[in-house]
Amino acid sequence: MDNSLRAESEKGMKDHTFIIIKPNAVKRGLIGKIIARIENKGLKIIALKLLRLTRSQAENLYEMHRNKPFFGYLINHITSDFIVAMVIEGKEAIKVMRKMVGTTNPTEAAFGTIRGDFGLSITENIIHAADNEENTLREMKICFTSEEILS
């Protein structure tokens, strides 16, 4: 599936991104509100799963932060409870979702963004959004098989 997603993106037909609604948002009952924002923007959810990440999956997801002082806290939080993983499709999906999500620190995120409206702290900032196509493809494979992604 990821090869066909990459081929579609290269043709300019469809773009994809990977999103995680983090445990603190799931606990607070924000899944529906976040999904509504995504759908209201005109983006399409082509894979969705409620799951609990293993430590290994979380470490793979956040491998770029492995040597940073907050890595352990980040891993502990993302594995603390259930998450909602999604693959989103739409024109410039990565760029659009990153803008909708807002800056990493919710206290600096603009009102109207997901983090600006719902985030409480920098690590428990409600949502994760892939930042480029390479990470989108890598992160999707952590949570989804190719058969679980609608084409």
PyMOL commands that set and color helices and strands:
alter all, ss='L'
color gray80, all
select helices_A, chain A and resi 2-10+23-27+31-40+55-61+63-65+71-78+93-101+114-118+133-143+146-148
alter helices_A, ss='H'
color red, helices_A
select strands_A, chain A and resi 15-21+44-51+83-90+127-129
alter strands_A, ss='S'
color yellow, strands_A
deselect
rebuild
show_as cartoon
